[in-house]
Amino acid sequence: MTVTLDAEVAVIGVGTVGSMLMWQLGTRGVSAIGFERHAPGHDRGAVGGETRLFRMAYAEGPQYAHLLRSALNCWRELERESGTELLVQCGGLAIGSAAGRHVGQVLASAAAADVPVELLNHDQAAQRYPQHRLLDDEVAVLDTQAGFLRCEPAVLAATALAEQRGAAVLRYTDVDTVLDNGDHIEIRAKDAAWRVREAVVCAGSWTDRLLPTGWDRLLQPRRVRLSWFAARDPAMYTPDRFPIFIRQTGRRHFYGAPSIDGISIKVAGLTTSHAVDDPDRIERRHSQEELVAESAMVRDLLPGLHPDPVRTDALTDMFTADGTPFVGRIAAGSRLRIASGFSGHGFKYAPALAAVVAESVASGTDTPLAFMSPIRLGRI
Ligand SMILES: Cc1cc2nc3c(=O)[nH]c(=O)nc-3n(C[C@H](O)[C@H](O)[C@H](O)COP(=O)(O)OP(=O)(O)OC[C@H]3O[C@@H](n4cnc5c(N)ncnc54)[C@H](O)[C@@H]3O)c2cc1C
C-alpha cells in the first residue's frame, strides 16, 4: 500500500537547530513540517538570554573550522534575507595563563585552521582591556572575527523565512512518539499523526525521550547559569570597547558578552553547569550559595562591575560525554536522524550545521560530519 506523505521531512523541535534546519530545507525546496511544543524563540530550552558567543579561534578544535567559516556566511545570509542584524563581530578574547591549556588550545586550533589571532602579553592585555583584572601569568588571545549573536531574533528570523517558503510550523504541538515504519516515519502528537519520508529530532534537552531506549545513557541535560552585572561605567562595556571573552583563571572557567542594554554585562560560568533529571523542572533562580560564588568571582576578576547580579537565569542544553554532538542517522539506513547534544556550544555554528543536514536529508545520503556521527561511540 502506498503511504500518503504529509511532507518530505519532519523537524521535531523548532529551537536553535530546528529553526535553522527548516530555513535550510526551505532554501532547497524540500517540503517540511516543524513540530514545536512551545513557539520558536521561547526561553524554556537552550535559547534565551539575548546573546550567544561566536568564535573562530576555537579551543574545541580545528575540526570545527569548516563549520565556523561556513556559519559566518550563513549568519550574514540570514541577516540579508530577514533584514535583521544578528551577528556583531566585536572581537573576542581568550584569557588565561600563558602556559595553560586554554590559551594553548586556542592558539593551536587557530594555527591549524588558519584563523588570524593576536597574542597579547600580560601588559598589552591589561592596558588595552582594563575591564579584566589579570593575574600575573595571564595573557589574552584576540580573535577579531569573534563576536556575539542575537539568539531569539535569529530563531524567529529562520522560522519566518521557512514559513515564507511554504513550510508548516506547528506551534504548541508536543510530539509524543516518533516511529520508524521502514518506508516512512510516523509522528504522533495527542490524537493526530503525520507521515513523512525522513525526520530529524532536534529536541535539545528532550531529545532522548523521542529516541529508542539507550539514548538516555548517551545524552544528559545540564543546567547552565547566566547572570547580568551592572557596570560602574557602562561606556567601558560597549561592543566596541569590550570584546566577548572566555576566561580560564585557575579552576574558574567563565565567559561574557558586552553590554547590549547600556546597563549590564552578561557573565556565565561554564564549569558550574550541572546535570538535571528533568529539563522541565530546573531551578531558574540561583541559590544563595551560587550567588555568593558568582559575586566573589566578579569582585576578583571584573572590578568594573557591581559584584552582585542585577538579573539571573538558568537554561538547559543537552550534553554528550565527550562534548561533541550527535548528528546523523540513529542507525545505519534509518530514516530517523538526530541533531542534538550540542554541549553548551552549538549556537554559533547552527545554520552551517543545518545546511549540511538539509543537504543530506534532501539527497537521502548519510550526513557527512564523521566526527559528530553517532557511530563514533559504536552505538550503531
Ligand atoms: C545558558 C546557555 C548559554 C550558551 N552560550 C552559548 C554561546 O555563547 N555560544 C554558543 O555557540 N552556544 C552556546 N550555548 C549552547 C547553544 O545555545 C545550544 O547548544 C543550542 O542552542 C542547542 O540547540 P538545540 O536546537 O539543540 O536545542 P533548543 O534550542 O533547546 O531546541 C530544542 C527545541 O525542541 C523543542 N522540543 C523538545 N521536545 C519536543 C517535543 N517532544 N515536541 C516538540 N518540540 C519539542 C523545545 O521546545 C525546543 O524549542 C549556550 C547554551 C546555554 C543553555
The ligand as a Tripos MOL2 file, in Angstrom:
@<TRIPOS>MOLECULE
LIG
   53    58     1     0     0
SMALL
NO_CHARGES

@<TRIPOS>ATOM
      1 C1         22.8310   29.4470   29.0080 C.3       1 LIG1
      2 C2         23.4830   28.9600   27.7310 C.ar      1 LIG1
      3 C3         24.4950   29.6980   27.1400 C.ar      1 LIG1
      4 C4         25.0690   29.2550   25.9500 C.ar      1 LIG1
      5 N1         26.0360   30.0060   25.3390 N.ar      1 LIG1
      6 C5         26.4690   29.6630   24.1160 C.ar      1 LIG1
      7 C6         27.3480   30.5120   23.4030 C.ar      1 LIG1
      8 O1         27.7600   31.5520   23.9080 O.2       1 LIG1
      9 N2         27.7220   30.1590   22.1380 N.ar      1 LIG1
     10 C7         27.2560   29.0070   21.5620 C.ar      1 LIG1
     11 O2         27.6240   28.7290   20.4160 O.2       1 LIG1
     12 N3         26.4240   28.1830   22.2150 N.ar      1 LIG1
     13 C8         26.0190   28.4860   23.4640 C.ar      1 LIG1
     14 N4         25.1550   27.6940   24.1300 N.ar      1 LIG1
     15 C9         24.7370   26.4460   23.5140 C.3       1 LIG1
     16 C10        23.6470   26.6210   22.4800 C.3       1 LIG1
     17 O3         22.7500   27.6310   22.8740 O.3       1 LIG1
     18 C11        22.9530   25.2560   22.3440 C.3       1 LIG1
     19 O4         23.9280   24.2650   22.0920 O.3       1 LIG1
     20 C12        21.9520   25.2730   21.2150 C.3       1 LIG1
     21 O5         21.0900   26.3650   21.3690 O.3       1 LIG1
     22 C13        21.1500   23.9550   21.2690 C.3       1 LIG1
     23 O6         20.1890   23.9800   20.2550 O.3       1 LIG1
     24 P1         19.1220   22.8170   20.1250 P.3       1 LIG1
     25 O7         18.3690   23.0760   18.8840 O.co2     1 LIG1
     26 O8         19.7910   21.5010   20.3230 O.co2     1 LIG1
     27 O9         18.1610   22.9770   21.4080 O.3       1 LIG1
     28 P2         16.9930   24.0470   21.6490 P.3       1 LIG1
     29 O10        17.3600   25.3490   21.0730 O.co2     1 LIG1
     30 O11        16.6550   23.9660   23.0940 O.co2     1 LIG1
     31 O12        15.7930   23.4960   20.7900 O.3       1 LIG1
     32 C14        15.0970   22.3100   21.1100 C.3       1 LIG1
     33 C15        13.6350   22.5600   20.8390 C.3       1 LIG1
     34 O13        12.9250   21.3300   20.8360 O.3       1 LIG1
     35 C16        11.6410   21.5700   21.3830 C.3       1 LIG1
     36 N5         11.0840   20.2880   21.8140 N.ar      1 LIG1
     37 C17        11.5950   19.4560   22.7450 C.ar      1 LIG1
     38 N6         10.8400   18.3400   22.8440 N.ar      1 LIG1
     39 C18         9.8260   18.4630   21.9470 C.ar      1 LIG1
     40 C19         8.7290   17.6440   21.5880 C.ar      1 LIG1
     41 N7          8.5010   16.4470   22.1710 N.pl3     1 LIG1
     42 N8          7.8670   18.0830   20.6360 N.ar      1 LIG1
     43 C20         8.0630   19.2940   20.0330 C.ar      1 LIG1
     44 N9          9.1120   20.1210   20.3490 N.ar      1 LIG1
     45 C21         9.9830   19.7020   21.2760 C.ar      1 LIG1
     46 C22        11.9450   22.5300   22.5350 C.3       1 LIG1
     47 O14        10.7890   23.2140   22.9790 O.3       1 LIG1
     48 C23        12.9810   23.4260   21.9160 C.3       1 LIG1
     49 O15        12.3920   24.5630   21.2890 O.3       1 LIG1
     50 C24        24.6050   28.0630   25.3460 C.ar      1 LIG1
     51 C25        23.5900   27.3150   25.9540 C.ar      1 LIG1
     52 C26        23.0220   27.7630   27.1310 C.ar      1 LIG1
     53 C27        21.9200   26.9530   27.7560 C.3       1 LIG1
@<TRIPOS>BOND
     1     1     2 1
     2     2     3 ar
     3     2    52 ar
     4     3     4 ar
     5     4     5 ar
     6     4    50 ar
     7     5     6 ar
     8     6     7 ar
     9     6    13 1
    10     7     8 2
    11     7     9 ar
    12     9    10 ar
    13    10    11 2
    14    10    12 ar
    15    12    13 ar
    16    13    14 ar
    17    14    15 1
    18    14    50 ar
    19    15    16 1
    20    16    17 1
    21    16    18 1
    22    18    19 1
    23    18    20 1
    24    20    21 1
    25    20    22 1
    26    22    23 1
    27    23    24 1
    28    24    25 2
    29    24    26 1
    30    24    27 1
    31    27    28 1
    32    28    29 2
    33    28    30 1
    34    28    31 1
    35    31    32 1
    36    32    33 1
    37    33    34 1
    38    33    48 1
    39    34    35 1
    40    35    36 1
    41    35    46 1
    42    36    37 ar
    43    36    45 ar
    44    37    38 ar
    45    38    39 ar
    46    39    40 ar
    47    39    45 ar
    48    40    41 1
    49    40    42 ar
    50    42    43 ar
    51    43    44 ar
    52    44    45 ar
    53    46    47 1
    54    46    48 1
    55    48    49 1
    56    50    51 ar
    57    51    52 ar
    58    52    53 1
@<TRIPOS>SUBSTRUCTURE
     1 LIG1         1 GROUP 0 **** ****
